[in-house]
């Protein structure tokens, strides 16, 4: 933890005292500079999802109890969107039949005889 300094004066900045504290002694405002274990949480969540682990299982592993908090860590990158588009194109290239939505995929079971 390093003290925060005023950009113009270079003096140490103090945090606002908490009104409910008995000893309102001013504390130096600090900011962490560096890498902490919690920084790995986002990478861990993204790696789990990209590896194909179901999101509910990834939430259990990462300790997220709610979807909203999980989504803060499961960020989507432009390469994720490109990969999704590539997979969708492969899926559509494998379709046969008409546009009614009733066609089968080429990977499906053998056609009836």
N, C-alpha and C positions, 0 to 999 in steps of 0.2 A: 504494500500500500504506500502510495506516495501522496504528499500533501498537494492540494490544488492551489495554484498561485494565480493571482490576478494578472491578466495579460498585459495591462497597461502599467501597473505599478510594480509588479513582481512580488507583492506581499502575499502572505499566506491567507487563504480564504477560510472563514469560520462558518460552520453550519449553524442554521437558526436554532436557538435553544428550544427544547420541547417544553411546552407550558405545563404539562402534567408531571414533570420531574421535580423532585425535592431539591436537587442540586443543579440549578440551571447554568453550571459552569460551561462556557463555550468550548466546543470541540473543534479541532481542525478538520476541515472537510478533506476527505481522502478519496483517491481513485486508484483502482488496481491497474497496474501496468504489467502485462505478461499473460501467461497461459495457465489456465487452471483445469482440473479434471472435468468440470462441468462443460467446458468447451467441446469435449468429445461427444456430448449427448446428441447434438444435431447430426454429426457424422454417423454416429451409431444408428440413429433412427433412419436416416437416408439409406445407409448401406443395407439395413434389414429389409426395407421396402423394395429397394432395387434388386435384392437377391430373391425376391418373390415371396418373402414371408408375409402372411396375411397381416393386415394392419392391426387387427385385434390382438394377435400374438405379439406383434412388435410393441404395442402399447403395454402389454403385460411385462415384457422384458425390460422396457425402458422405465416402467413405473408410472406412466401417465394414466390417470384415472378417467380423464374426460377427453373426448375427441377434439374439443377446441384447443386444449393445451397441446395435445399430440400434433395438431396441424401447425402449430407455431414452429415445431421442430422438423416436420416433414415438408420442407420447402421444395418447390418445383423449379427446376432450372430449365433454360431454353433447350438443353440437350435432352431433358426428360420429355419435353413436348415433341421434339423431332423424332425421338425413339418411338413414341406413341403413334405418330403419323406413319412411320415406316411399318410398324406392326399392322396398322389398319390397312395400309396399301397391300401388304402381303395377304392379309385376310381376304380383301376384296378380289385380289387376283386369283384366289383359289376358288371363288364362287362359280357355280354353274347354274344354268336355268334362266328364268325370266326375272323381271323386276318386281314381282308380286310379293316378295318376301318369303315365299314358300320353298325356295330352292334349297338344295342341300349343299354342303361344303364338300369339296373333293376328298377331304380327309374322313368323311362319314363312311358308314358301312357300305358294303357293295350294293349297287342298285338291285331292286327286285327283278326277277326274270319272268 
